């Protein structure tokens, strides 16, 4: 009898594992020191914030700032939340920060860009 109960429990666990959704890789973001040529030629320097994307490729976020910028990324439900934190030290001229964003979850269909905690619109979205 114990063998049948154990066998039934193992069968249920296996069926549950078959129906479970596979885990997805979390999104990643990192600053580029070398910007690919195809991205560089599509950057519009008049725009403070630009998002560039090519089909089946990473996103690139370009942000012009006079301060130092740190980036982080999270996912909540269907939203990709990009956090940019600007340092208080300011330069005379803004410089571009280019971030590569990798997203492997197709359910993330909304981008929420937050600069110092404030949701901020993206000036330009470019399909390369």
Residue pairs with C-beta under 8 A, 6 or more apart in sequence:
24 104
24 105
25 102
25 104
25 105
26 75
27 73
27 74
27 75
27 80
27 101
27 102
27 103
27 104
27 105
27 108
28 73
28 101
28 102
29 61
29 71
29 72
29 73
29 82
29 99
29 100
29 101
29 102
30 71
30 99
30 100
31 69
31 71
31 97
31 98
31 99
32 60
32 98
32 99
32 100
35 43
35 60
35 98
38 54
38 128
39 52
39 60
39 98
39 128
42 52
42 126
42 128
43 50
43 52
43 62
43 96
43 98
44 50
44 124
44 126
45 64
45 96
47 62
47 64
47 123
47 124
48 63
48 64
48 94
48 123
49 61
49 62
49 63
49 64
49 113
49 120
49 121
49 122
49 123
49 124
50 61
50 62
50 122
50 123
50 124
50 125
50 126
51 59
51 60
51 61
51 62
51 111
51 122
51 124
51 125
51 126
52 59
52 60
52 61
52 62
52 125
52 126
52 127
52 128
53 59
53 60
53 125
53 126
53 127
53 128
54 127
54 128
55 127
57 128
58 100
58 101
58 102
58 103
59 100
59 101
59 102
59 103
60 98
60 99
60 100
60 101
61 71
61 82
61 98
61 99
61 101
61 113
62 96
62 97
62 98
62 99
63 69
63 84
63 96
63 97
63 99
63 115
64 94
64 95
64 96
64 97
65 86
65 94
65 95
65 97
66 90
66 91
66 92
66 93
66 94
66 95
67 86
67 87
67 88
67 89
67 90
67 91
68 86
68 87
68 89
69 84
69 85
69 86
69 87
69 97
70 84
70 85
70 87
71 82
71 83
71 84
71 85
71 97
71 99
72 82
72 83
72 85
73 80
73 81
73 82
73 83
73 101
74 81
74 83
75 81
75 105
75 108
78 107
78 108
78 109
78 110
79 108
79 110
79 111
79 112
80 101
80 103
80 108
80 110
80 111
80 112
81 112
81 114
82 99
82 101
82 111
82 112
82 113
82 114
83 114
83 117
84 113
84 114
84 115
84 116
85 115
85 116
86 115
86 116
111 122
112 119
113 119
113 120
113 121
113 122
114 120
